[in-house]
Amino acid sequence: MIRRLFQGGSESFPSTLNDLREGSHCLALYRSENGDIIGSGGIKKPSAVRKGNIFSRARSLYSPEEFEMEIGWIHSPQGEEGEAILDSIVGGLIEYAGSTKLYCITLSDDMRLIPVLKDHRFRKAGTEIPSSRGDHSFNLYVRE
């Protein structure tokens, strides 16, 4: 089920629910009325090296040390229902994090997630980050 939920994403992802749970500090799962997992998101505590690399590649003026946690693995179905699920997941992760500063990396052309991040007071923090494959790019968003 988890692989199907994440299929089509560009981010590397765990293949089982246990792997996803173990890789996150907090995991948010959104279930349909029949119990299927149809949305997800997580809070990760990345290493200083990973954070430094991301903030450096984005040429961000923010210091990576200011941001303890990253939100990611944010997925939902397409359509209006999926957008509401994204909003619910992002809001829940922010609530869990409390006053902790957060960052998020998203595809530069993710026209579903970017507006949700902006609605939750995330802002773009640097220039586009080209993928290592060169077929897409990412943006860094921060929430203070």
C-alpha positions as CSV (number, residue, x, y, z in Angstrom):
1,M,0.0,0.0,0.0
2,I,2.8,2.5,0.9
3,R,4.6,1.9,-2.4
4,R,1.4,2.5,-4.3
5,L,0.8,5.7,-2.3
6,F,4.2,7.1,-3.2
7,Q,4.4,5.8,-6.7
8,G,5.2,8.6,-9.2
9,G,7.0,10.7,-6.7
10,S,10.6,11.8,-7.2
11,E,11.7,11.4,-3.6
12,S,13.2,8.2,-2.4
13,F,10.7,6.5,-0.1
14,P,10.4,3.6,2.3
15,S,8.7,0.5,0.9
16,T,6.8,-0.5,4.0
17,L,4.8,1.3,6.7
18,N,7.3,0.2,9.3
19,D,10.2,1.7,7.3
20,L,8.3,4.9,6.9
21,R,7.5,5.1,10.6
22,E,11.1,4.3,11.6
23,G,12.4,7.0,9.3
24,S,10.3,9.8,10.7
25,H,10.1,11.7,14.0
26,C,6.3,12.0,13.5
27,L,4.1,10.4,10.9
28,A,0.7,11.6,9.7
29,L,-1.5,9.2,7.8
30,Y,-4.8,10.1,6.3
31,R,-7.3,7.3,5.9
32,S,-10.3,7.1,3.7
33,E,-13.7,6.1,5.1
34,N,-13.0,2.4,4.3
35,G,-9.6,2.6,6.1
36,D,-7.2,2.8,3.1
37,I,-4.2,5.2,3.6
38,I,-4.8,7.9,1.0
39,G,-2.5,10.6,2.3
40,S,0.7,10.9,4.3
41,G,3.3,13.3,5.6
42,G,6.1,13.1,8.1
43,I,8.5,15.2,10.2
44,K,12.1,14.1,9.8
45,K,15.2,15.2,11.8
46,P,17.8,15.2,9.0
47,S,21.6,15.3,9.7
48,A,23.5,18.5,9.8
49,V,25.3,17.5,6.6
50,R,22.0,17.0,4.7
51,K,20.6,20.3,5.9
52,G,23.8,22.1,5.1
53,N,23.9,20.7,1.6
54,I,20.2,21.6,0.9
55,F,20.5,25.2,2.2
56,S,23.8,25.7,0.4
57,R,22.6,24.4,-2.9
58,A,19.5,26.7,-2.6
59,R,21.8,29.6,-1.8
60,S,19.6,30.3,1.1
61,L,20.3,33.3,3.4
62,Y,19.0,31.2,6.3
63,S,21.3,29.2,8.5
64,P,20.4,25.4,8.4
65,E,21.1,25.3,12.1
66,E,18.0,27.4,12.7
67,F,15.8,24.5,11.4
68,E,15.7,21.4,13.4
69,M,13.0,19.5,11.5
70,E,12.0,18.9,7.9
71,I,8.5,18.0,6.7
72,G,8.3,15.7,3.8
73,W,6.7,12.5,2.3
74,I,3.7,14.7,1.8
75,H,1.3,12.9,-0.6
76,S,-2.4,12.8,-1.3
77,P,-4.7,11.9,-4.2
78,Q,-5.3,14.4,-7.0
79,G,-8.3,16.7,-7.1
80,E,-10.1,18.9,-4.5
81,E,-10.3,16.1,-1.9
82,G,-6.5,15.6,-2.3
83,E,-5.9,19.4,-1.8
84,A,-7.9,19.3,1.4
85,I,-6.0,16.3,2.6
86,L,-2.7,18.1,1.9
87,D,-3.9,21.1,3.9
88,S,-4.9,18.8,6.8
89,I,-1.6,16.9,6.8
90,V,0.6,20.0,6.7
91,G,-1.5,21.7,9.4
92,G,-1.3,18.6,11.6
93,L,2.5,18.4,11.2
94,I,2.9,22.1,12.0
95,E,0.7,21.6,15.1
96,Y,2.8,18.7,16.2
97,A,6.0,20.7,15.8
98,G,4.7,23.6,17.8
99,S,7.1,26.5,17.7
100,T,9.9,24.5,16.1
101,K,11.1,26.1,12.8
102,L,10.5,23.8,9.9
103,Y,11.7,23.5,6.3
104,C,10.3,21.6,3.3
105,I,11.8,20.7,0.0
106,T,9.3,20.4,-2.9
107,L,9.4,20.0,-6.6
108,S,9.5,23.5,-8.2
109,D,6.4,22.8,-10.3
110,D,4.3,21.2,-7.5
111,M,1.3,23.5,-7.9
112,R,-0.7,21.5,-5.3
113,L,1.7,21.6,-2.4
114,I,3.3,25.0,-2.8
115,P,0.0,27.0,-2.3
116,V,-0.7,24.8,0.8
117,L,2.8,25.6,2.2
118,K,2.3,29.3,1.6
119,D,-1.1,29.2,3.3
120,H,0.7,27.8,6.3
121,R,3.3,30.6,6.4
122,F,6.1,28.8,4.6
123,R,8.1,31.0,2.2
124,K,10.6,30.2,-0.5
125,A,14.1,30.5,0.8
126,G,16.6,30.5,-2.1
127,T,17.0,29.6,-5.7
128,E,15.9,26.4,-7.4
129,I,18.0,23.3,-6.7
130,P,18.6,21.3,-9.9
131,S,18.1,17.5,-9.4
132,S,21.1,15.3,-9.8
133,R,19.5,13.7,-12.9
134,G,18.8,17.2,-14.4
135,D,15.2,16.4,-15.3
136,H,13.5,18.6,-12.6
137,S,14.3,21.0,-9.8
138,F,13.4,21.6,-6.2
139,N,12.7,24.6,-4.0
140,L,13.4,25.1,-0.3
141,Y,10.6,26.5,1.8
142,V,11.0,27.6,5.4
143,R,8.6,28.4,8.3
144,E,9.9,30.4,11.2
